[in-house]
């Protein structure tokens, strides 16, 4: 499942170079069961998932993801 998600992340990053990563974070939060976590923990989890997905499946996008998520 994570492999498939990583591919989806990378495809979206490649197909949509202006993709708002905050929107992607919202999608991750809607997809994964994060009930019971604080909002800060939920966002941290989403950032980690996106960063790991990019690092694994499209390392050329890792810098973009890291930079966009820190803004």
Gaussian input, Z-matrix of N, CA and C with variables (Angstrom, degrees):
# hf/3-21g

backbone

0 1
 N
 C     1     B1
 C     2     B2     1     A1
 N     3     B3     2     A2     1     D1
 C     4     B4     3     A3     2     D2
 C     5     B5     4     A4     3     D3
 N     6     B6     5     A5     4     D4
 C     7     B7     6     A6     5     D5
 C     8     B8     7     A7     6     D6
 N     9     B9     8     A8     7     D7
 C    10    B10     9     A9     8     D8
 C    11    B11    10    A10     9     D9
 N    12    B12    11    A11    10    D10
 C    13    B13    12    A12    11    D11
 C    14    B14    13    A13    12    D12
 N    15    B15    14    A14    13    D13
 C    16    B16    15    A15    14    D14
 C    17    B17    16    A16    15    D15
 N    18    B18    17    A17    16    D16
 C    19    B19    18    A18    17    D17
 C    20    B20    19    A19    18    D18
 N    21    B21    20    A20    19    D19
 C    22    B22    21    A21    20    D20
 C    23    B23    22    A22    21    D21
 N    24    B24    23    A23    22    D22
 C    25    B25    24    A24    23    D23
 C    26    B26    25    A25    24    D24
 N    27    B27    26    A26    25    D25
 C    28    B28    27    A27    26    D26
 C    29    B29    28    A28    27    D27
 N    30    B30    29    A29    28    D28
 C    31    B31    30    A30    29    D29
 C    32    B32    31    A31    30    D30
 N    33    B33    32    A32    31    D31
 C    34    B34    33    A33    32    D32
 C    35    B35    34    A34    33    D33
 N    36    B36    35    A35    34    D34
 C    37    B37    36    A36    35    D35
 C    38    B38    37    A37    36    D36
 N    39    B39    38    A38    37    D37
 C    40    B40    39    A39    38    D38
 C    41    B41    40    A40    39    D39
 N    42    B42    41    A41    40    D40
 C    43    B43    42    A42    41    D41
 C    44    B44    43    A43    42    D42
 N    45    B45    44    A44    43    D43
 C    46    B46    45    A45    44    D44
 C    47    B47    46    A46    45    D45
 N    48    B48    47    A47    46    D46
 C    49    B49    48    A48    47    D47
 C    50    B50    49    A49    48    D48
 N    51    B51    50    A50    49    D49
 C    52    B52    51    A51    50    D50
 C    53    B53    52    A52    51    D51
 N    54    B54    53    A53    52    D52
 C    55    B55    54    A54    53    D53
 C    56    B56    55    A55    54    D54
 N    57    B57    56    A56    55    D55
 C    58    B58    57    A57    56    D56
 C    59    B59    58    A58    57    D57
 N    60    B60    59    A59    58    D58
 C    61    B61    60    A60    59    D59
 C    62    B62    61    A61    60    D60
 N    63    B63    62    A62    61    D61
 C    64    B64    63    A63    62    D62
 C    65    B65    64    A64    63    D63
 N    66    B66    65    A65    64    D64
 C    67    B67    66    A66    65    D65
 C    68    B68    67    A67    66    D66
 N    69    B69    68    A68    67    D67
 C    70    B70    69    A69    68    D68
 C    71    B71    70    A70    69    D69
 N    72    B72    71    A71    70    D70
 C    73    B73    72    A72    71    D71
 C    74    B74    73    A73    72    D72
 N    75    B75    74    A74    73    D73
 C    76    B76    75    A75    74    D74
 C    77    B77    76    A76    75    D75
 N    78    B78    77    A77    76    D76
 C    79    B79    78    A78    77    D77
 C    80    B80    79    A79    78    D78
 N    81    B81    80    A80    79    D79
 C    82    B82    81    A81    80    D80
 C    83    B83    82    A82    81    D81
 N    84    B84    83    A83    82    D82
 C    85    B85    84    A84    83    D83
 C    86    B86    85    A85    84    D84
 N    87    B87    86    A86    85    D85
 C    88    B88    87    A87    86    D86
 C    89    B89    88    A88    87    D87
 N    90    B90    89    A89    88    D88
 C    91    B91    90    A90    89    D89
 C    92    B92    91    A91    90    D90
 N    93    B93    92    A92    91    D91
 C    94    B94    93    A93    92    D92
 C    95    B95    94    A94    93    D93
 N    96    B96    95    A95    94    D94
 C    97    B97    96    A96    95    D95
 C    98    B98    97    A97    96    D96
 N    99    B99    98    A98    97    D97
 C   100   B100    99    A99    98    D98
 C   101   B101   100   A100    99    D99
 N   102   B102   101   A101   100   D100
 C   103   B103   102   A102   101   D101
 C   104   B104   103   A103   102   D102
 N   105   B105   104   A104   103   D103
 C   106   B106   105   A105   104   D104
 C   107   B107   106   A106   105   D105
 N   108   B108   107   A107   106   D106
 C   109   B109   108   A108   107   D107
 C   110   B110   109   A109   108   D108
 N   111   B111   110   A110   109   D109
 C   112   B112   111   A111   110   D110
 C   113   B113   112   A112   111   D111
 N   114   B114   113   A113   112   D112
 C   115   B115   114   A114   113   D113
 C   116   B116   115   A115   114   D114
 N   117   B117   116   A116   115   D115
 C   118   B118   117   A117   116   D116
 C   119   B119   118   A118   117   D117
 N   120   B120   119   A119   118   D118
 C   121   B121   120   A120   119   D119
 C   122   B122   121   A121   120   D120
 N   123   B123   122   A122   121   D121
 C   124   B124   123   A123   122   D122
 C   125   B125   124   A124   123   D123
 N   126   B126   125   A125   124   D124
 C   127   B127   126   A126   125   D125
 C   128   B128   127   A127   126   D126
 N   129   B129   128   A128   127   D127
 C   130   B130   129   A129   128   D128
 C   131   B131   130   A130   129   D129
 N   132   B132   131   A131   130   D130
 C   133   B133   132   A132   131   D131
 C   134   B134   133   A133   132   D132
 N   135   B135   134   A134   133   D133
 C   136   B136   135   A135   134   D134
 C   137   B137   136   A136   135   D135
 N   138   B138   137   A137   136   D136
 C   139   B139   138   A138   137   D137
 C   140   B140   139   A139   138   D138
 N   141   B141   140   A140   139   D139
 C   142   B142   141   A141   140   D140
 C   143   B143   142   A142   141   D141
 N   144   B144   143   A143   142   D142
 C   145   B145   144   A144   143   D143
 C   146   B146   145   A145   144   D144
 N   147   B147   146   A146   145   D145
 C   148   B148   147   A147   146   D146
 C   149   B149   148   A148   147   D147
 N   150   B150   149   A149   148   D148
 C   151   B151   150   A150   149   D149
 C   152   B152   151   A151   150   D150
 N   153   B153   152   A152   151   D151
 C   154   B154   153   A153   152   D152
 C   155   B155   154   A154   153   D153
 N   156   B156   155   A155   154   D154
 C   157   B157   156   A156   155   D155
 C   158   B158   157   A157   156   D156
 N   159   B159   158   A158   157   D157
 C   160   B160   159   A159   158   D158
 C   161   B161   160   A160   159   D159
 N   162   B162   161   A161   160   D160
 C   163   B163   162   A162   161   D161
 C   164   B164   163   A163   162   D162
 N   165   B165   164   A164   163   D163
 C   166   B166   165   A165   164   D164
 C   167   B167   166   A166   165   D165
 N   168   B168   167   A167   166   D166
 C   169   B169   168   A168   167   D167
 C   170   B170   169   A169   168   D168
 N   171   B171   170   A170   169   D169
 C   172   B172   171   A171   170   D170
 C   173   B173   172   A172   171   D171
 N   174   B174   173   A173   172   D172
 C   175   B175   174   A174   173   D173
 C   176   B176   175   A175   174   D174
 N   177   B177   176   A176   175   D175
 C   178   B178   177   A177   176   D176
 C   179   B179   178   A178   177   D177
 N   180   B180   179   A179   178   D178
 C   181   B181   180   A180   179   D179
 C   182   B182   181   A181   180   D180
 N   183   B183   182   A182   181   D181
 C   184   B184   183   A183   182   D182
 C   185   B185   184   A184   183   D183
 N   186   B186   185   A185   184   D184
 C   187   B187   186   A186   185   D185
 C   188   B188   187   A187   186   D186
 N   189   B189   188   A188   187   D187
 C   190   B190   189   A189   188   D188
 C   191   B191   190   A190   189   D189
 N   192   B192   191   A191   190   D190
 C   193   B193   192   A192   191   D191
 C   194   B194   193   A193   192   D192
 N   195   B195   194   A194   193   D193
 C   196   B196   195   A195   194   D194
 C   197   B197   196   A196   195   D195
 N   198   B198   197   A197   196   D196
 C   199   B199   198   A198   197   D197
 C   200   B200   199   A199   198   D198
 N   201   B201   200   A200   199   D199
 C   202   B202   201   A201   200   D200
 C   203   B203   202   A202   201   D201
 N   204   B204   203   A203   202   D202
 C   205   B205   204   A204   203   D203
 C   206   B206   205   A205   204   D204
 N   207   B207   206   A206   205   D205
 C   208   B208   207   A207   206   D206
 C   209   B209   208   A208   207   D207
 N   210   B210   209   A209   208   D208
 C   211   B211   210   A210   209   D209
 C   212   B212   211   A211   210   D210

   B1=1.4502
   B2=1.5287
   B3=1.3442
   B4=1.4594
   B5=1.5189
   B6=1.3431
   B7=1.4606
   B8=1.5224
   B9=1.3070
   B10=1.4610
   B11=1.5250
   B12=1.3132
   B13=1.4612
   B14=1.5248
   B15=1.3224
   B16=1.4653
   B17=1.5209
   B18=1.3060
   B19=1.4670
   B20=1.5182
   B21=1.3217
   B22=1.4657
   B23=1.5267
   B24=1.3259
   B25=1.4630
   B26=1.5195
   B27=1.3186
   B28=1.4618
   B29=1.5179
   B30=1.3141
   B31=1.4627
   B32=1.5230
   B33=1.3230
   B34=1.4640
   B35=1.5233
   B36=1.3173
   B37=1.4665
   B38=1.5238
   B39=1.3243
   B40=1.4645
   B41=1.5293
   B42=1.3322
   B43=1.4615
   B44=1.5260
   B45=1.3275
   B46=1.4686
   B47=1.5269
   B48=1.3258
   B49=1.4708
   B50=1.5255
   B51=1.3161
   B52=1.4625
   B53=1.5328
   B54=1.3282
   B55=1.4603
   B56=1.5251
   B57=1.3138
   B58=1.4575
   B59=1.5233
   B60=1.3202
   B61=1.4564
   B62=1.5230
   B63=1.3234
   B64=1.4613
   B65=1.5256
   B66=1.3271
   B67=1.4649
   B68=1.5304
   B69=1.3345
   B70=1.4661
   B71=1.5263
   B72=1.3171
   B73=1.4667
   B74=1.5243
   B75=1.3191
   B76=1.4579
   B77=1.5251
   B78=1.3417
   B79=1.4635
   B80=1.5235
   B81=1.3292
   B82=1.4705
   B83=1.5245
   B84=1.3237
   B85=1.4634
   B86=1.5232
   B87=1.3097
   B88=1.4652
   B89=1.5316
   B90=1.3302
   B91=1.4615
   B92=1.5256
   B93=1.3093
   B94=1.4569
   B95=1.5176
   B96=1.3148
   B97=1.4641
   B98=1.5236
   B99=1.3079
   B100=1.4618
   B101=1.5266
   B102=1.3175
   B103=1.4559
   B104=1.5202
   B105=1.3104
   B106=1.4532
   B107=1.5173
   B108=1.3147
   B109=1.4602
   B110=1.5220
   B111=1.3071
   B112=1.4585
   B113=1.5213
   B114=1.3189
   B115=1.4669
   B116=1.5208
   B117=1.3178
   B118=1.4615
   B119=1.5285
   B120=1.3183
   B121=1.4593
   B122=1.5255
   B123=1.3201
   B124=1.4650
   B125=1.5230
   B126=1.3286
   B127=1.4623
   B128=1.5275
   B129=1.3273
   B130=1.4629
   B131=1.5302
   B132=1.3268
   B133=1.4583
   B134=1.5236
   B135=1.3100
   B136=1.4638
   B137=1.5286
   B138=1.3178
   B139=1.4667
   B140=1.5242
   B141=1.3169
   B142=1.4663
   B143=1.5314
   B144=1.3226
   B145=1.4728
   B146=1.5324
   B147=1.3328
   B148=1.4647
   B149=1.5235
   B150=1.3225
   B151=1.4635
   B152=1.5261
   B153=1.3274
   B154=1.4601
   B155=1.5273
   B156=1.3193
   B157=1.4641
   B158=1.5239
   B159=1.3225
   B160=1.4634
   B161=1.5220
   B162=1.3205
   B163=1.4659
   B164=1.5242
   B165=1.3229
   B166=1.4640
   B167=1.5257
   B168=1.3069
   B169=1.4557
   B170=1.5213
   B171=1.3057
   B172=1.4671
   B173=1.5264
   B174=1.3181
   B175=1.4666
   B176=1.5270
   B177=1.3199
   B178=1.4600
   B179=1.5284
   B180=1.3212
   B181=1.4670
   B182=1.5308
   B183=1.3291
   B184=1.4656
   B185=1.5231
   B186=1.3151
   B187=1.4612
   B188=1.5087
   B189=1.3162
   B190=1.4681
   B191=1.5154
   B192=1.3304
   B193=1.4533
   B194=1.5348
   B195=1.3179
   B196=1.4661
   B197=1.5347
   B198=1.3076
   B199=1.4666
   B200=1.5255
   B201=1.3291
   B202=1.4602
   B203=1.5216
   B204=1.3266
   B205=1.4523
   B206=1.5177
   B207=1.3035
   B208=1.4535
   B209=1.5082
   B210=1.3240
   B211=1.4660
   B212=1.5015
   A1=111.05
   A2=116.29
   A3=119.62
   A4=110.42
   A5=116.72
   A6=120.55
   A7=110.89
   A8=116.76
   A9=121.73
   A10=110.00
   A11=117.09
   A12=120.31
   A13=110.21
   A14=116.96
   A15=120.67
   A16=110.91
   A17=116.57
   A18=120.50
   A19=111.00
   A20=117.41
   A21=121.13
   A22=110.00
   A23=116.90
   A24=121.03
   A25=109.80
   A26=116.56
   A27=120.85
   A28=112.04
   A29=117.33
   A30=120.86
   A31=109.80
   A32=116.65
   A33=119.95
   A34=111.80
   A35=117.30
   A36=120.36
   A37=110.93
   A38=116.73
   A39=120.83
   A40=111.54
   A41=116.65
   A42=121.31
   A43=112.99
   A44=116.40
   A45=121.46
   A46=109.69
   A47=116.77
   A48=119.20
   A49=113.54
   A50=118.20
   A51=120.99
   A52=112.00
   A53=116.49
   A54=121.10
   A55=110.49
   A56=115.70
   A57=121.86
   A58=107.69
   A59=116.68
   A60=119.40
   A61=112.64
   A62=117.87
   A63=119.13
   A64=110.02
   A65=116.57
   A66=120.93
   A67=109.37
   A68=116.15
   A69=120.46
   A70=110.44
   A71=117.13
   A72=120.95
   A73=109.72
   A74=117.60
   A75=120.83
   A76=111.36
   A77=116.38
   A78=120.40
   A79=110.89
   A80=116.94
   A81=120.45
   A82=109.46
   A83=116.19
   A84=119.95
   A85=111.85
   A86=117.19
   A87=121.08
   A88=111.13
   A89=116.82
   A90=121.78
   A91=112.32
   A92=116.87
   A93=121.12
   A94=111.02
   A95=115.07
   A96=120.32
   A97=108.45
   A98=115.94
   A99=120.11
   A100=111.11
   A101=116.34
   A102=119.51
   A103=109.20
   A104=115.55
   A105=120.23
   A106=114.00
   A107=117.25
   A108=120.81
   A109=109.32
   A110=115.59
   A111=119.12
   A112=108.77
   A113=116.70
   A114=120.46
   A115=110.45
   A116=116.93
   A117=120.81
   A118=111.01
   A119=117.27
   A120=121.63
   A121=111.27
   A122=116.85
   A123=120.93
   A124=110.61
   A125=116.65
   A126=120.76
   A127=110.24
   A128=116.65
   A129=120.73
   A130=110.37
   A131=117.08
   A132=121.68
   A133=110.59
   A134=117.31
   A135=121.32
   A136=110.72
   A137=117.14
   A138=120.27
   A139=110.20
   A140=116.56
   A141=121.01
   A142=110.90
   A143=116.77
   A144=120.69
   A145=110.22
   A146=116.86
   A147=119.91
   A148=111.60
   A149=117.11
   A150=120.53
   A151=111.24
   A152=117.20
   A153=120.61
   A154=111.55
   A155=116.29
   A156=120.17
   A157=110.31
   A158=116.37
   A159=120.33
   A160=110.64
   A161=116.98
   A162=120.39
   A163=111.12
   A164=116.82
   A165=121.23
   A166=112.36
   A167=117.06
   A168=119.96
   A169=115.49
   A170=118.48
   A171=120.43
   A172=109.58
   A173=115.87
   A174=119.53
   A175=113.33
   A176=117.51
   A177=119.98
   A178=111.95
   A179=117.36
   A180=122.12
   A181=112.40
   A182=117.50
   A183=121.08
   A184=112.77
   A185=116.94
   A186=120.31
   A187=111.58
   A188=115.90
   A189=120.46
   A190=111.63
   A191=115.83
   A192=120.32
   A193=109.79
   A194=117.02
   A195=120.52
   A196=110.97
   A197=116.98
   A198=120.40
   A199=110.93
   A200=117.56
   A201=120.77
   A202=112.66
   A203=117.01
   A204=119.76
   A205=112.54
   A206=118.71
   A207=120.12
   A208=112.08
   A209=117.38
   A210=120.82
   A211=111.38
   D1=-43.36
   D2=179.76
   D3=-63.97
   D4=-38.97
   D5=177.58
   D6=-58.86
   D7=-46.36
   D8=179.05
   D9=-62.50
   D10=-44.37
   D11=179.67
   D12=-62.15
   D13=-41.18
   D14=178.57
   D15=-59.49
   D16=-41.76
   D17=178.87
   D18=-65.62
   D19=-40.19
   D20=178.34
   D21=-63.15
   D22=-44.62
   D23=178.19
   D24=-57.52
   D25=-49.47
   D26=-177.06
   D27=-65.36
   D28=-40.05
   D29=177.97
   D30=-62.26
   D31=-44.25
   D32=179.31
   D33=-64.73
   D34=-40.13
   D35=178.12
   D36=-63.70
   D37=-40.66
   D38=-179.51
   D39=-71.45
   D40=-42.28
   D41=-176.87
   D42=-76.06
   D43=-24.22
   D44=-175.80
   D45=-130.94
   D46=78.06
   D47=-176.20
   D48=-61.25
   D49=-19.28
   D50=178.98
   D51=-100.41
   D52=15.13
   D53=-178.84
   D54=-55.84
   D55=128.95
   D56=176.37
   D57=-76.98
   D58=113.27
   D59=-176.99
   D60=-68.80
   D61=-19.40
   D62=172.86
   D63=-64.94
   D64=-35.69
   D65=175.22
   D66=-64.39
   D67=-41.81
   D68=178.78
   D69=-62.66
   D70=-39.78
   D71=177.08
   D72=-60.80
   D73=-43.87
   D74=177.85
   D75=-59.34
   D76=-39.50
   D77=179.34
   D78=-66.62
   D79=-41.04
   D80=177.78
   D81=-61.08
   D82=-45.61
   D83=-178.94
   D84=-63.48
   D85=-32.39
   D86=178.44
   D87=-74.86
   D88=-26.31
   D89=-175.51
   D90=-85.23
   D91=-41.20
   D92=-174.93
   D93=-94.56
   D94=143.18
   D95=177.31
   D96=-72.80
   D97=110.52
   D98=-178.03
   D99=-126.23
   D100=20.54
   D101=179.53
   D102=-61.14
   D103=144.62
   D104=177.70
   D105=89.20
   D106=-11.33
   D107=177.59
   D108=-92.88
   D109=150.36
   D110=175.14
   D111=-68.31
   D112=162.27
   D113=178.67
   D114=-59.71
   D115=-40.16
   D116=178.80
   D117=-61.89
   D118=-43.66
   D119=178.79
   D120=-65.77
   D121=-38.66
   D122=178.88
   D123=-62.68
   D124=-45.12
   D125=-179.42
   D126=-66.91
   D127=-40.53
   D128=177.69
   D129=-60.81
   D130=-42.62
   D131=177.62
   D132=-61.14
   D133=-45.86
   D134=-179.66
   D135=-62.70
   D136=-42.65
   D137=178.22
   D138=-61.21
   D139=-44.53
   D140=-179.45
   D141=-61.85
   D142=-43.45
   D143=179.59
   D144=-61.34
   D145=-46.09
   D146=-179.78
   D147=-65.47
   D148=-42.71
   D149=179.69
   D150=-63.98
   D151=-43.77
   D152=-179.76
   D153=-68.54
   D154=-36.98
   D155=177.75
   D156=-62.24
   D157=-46.14
   D158=179.82
   D159=-65.76
   D160=-43.63
   D161=-179.05
   D162=-61.62
   D163=-37.12
   D164=-176.48
   D165=-78.13
   D166=-45.61
   D167=-169.27
   D168=-107.77
   D169=-18.64
   D170=178.29
   D171=-150.87
   D172=71.20
   D173=-175.78
   D174=-57.16
   D175=-23.03
   D176=177.53
   D177=-66.14
   D178=-18.19
   D179=179.62
   D180=-98.77
   D181=-5.55
   D182=-175.78
   D183=-58.70
   D184=-42.85
   D185=179.80
   D186=-61.64
   D187=-43.38
   D188=178.67
   D189=-61.57
   D190=-44.90
   D191=-178.95
   D192=-62.98
   D193=-48.11
   D194=-179.00
   D195=-61.31
   D196=-42.20
   D197=-178.55
   D198=-68.58
   D199=-43.04
   D200=-178.00
   D201=-69.61
   D202=-31.14
   D203=-178.47
   D204=-78.94
   D205=-16.67
   D206=179.97
   D207=-89.59
   D208=-11.42
   D209=-178.52
   D210=-75.72

